[in-house]
Amino acid sequence: MFFKKIMLTIRLTRVGKKKDPSFRVIVVESKRKVQTGNYLEMVGSYDARSDRVTLNGERIKHWIAQGATISDTLHNLLVSNKIIEGKKINVLPKKTVPKKDEPVAADVTPVAAVAAAEEVQDLPAQAGEVPVAEEVAVEAAAEASADAGSGGADGASA
């Protein structure tokens, strides 16, 4: 027998009253509209006001193993509750920058950074050469003083 494999998604659907957001975590066909009772299984709930989360981790892992995809918000919720491992996904609009919990250069220690900077400064002194940037600056200063000393002899006299 041939069974058609359907695409499944685990996502949140809103229930409750106006200005009282609470959500059901449901398994549903990915192309279905959001309608009450139109889902395969309810695997948890999330109350946003009291921040209360109840999730059936075993069933969620089962559906993921069957090939169900997870919405980005639910992925972050599962990572927070340690049901799945991974990094959180930025669900904010592209214009909004996510908050950084850790500094970007956390793996570079300040001592190592200072030592690396000292090595870079010592290199020209060890080689006995003047850095190229300093040579260019000296040449530019010499040309500027030569032009100023000529009294504007560019052929433009008054």
Secondary structure by P-SEA (a helix, b strand, c coil): cbbbbbbbbbbbbbbccccbbbbbbccccccccccccccccccccccccccbbbbaaaaaaaaaaabbbbcaaaaaaaaaaccccccccccccccccccccccccccccaaaaaaaaaaaaacccccccccaaaaaaaaaaaaaaaaaaacccccccc
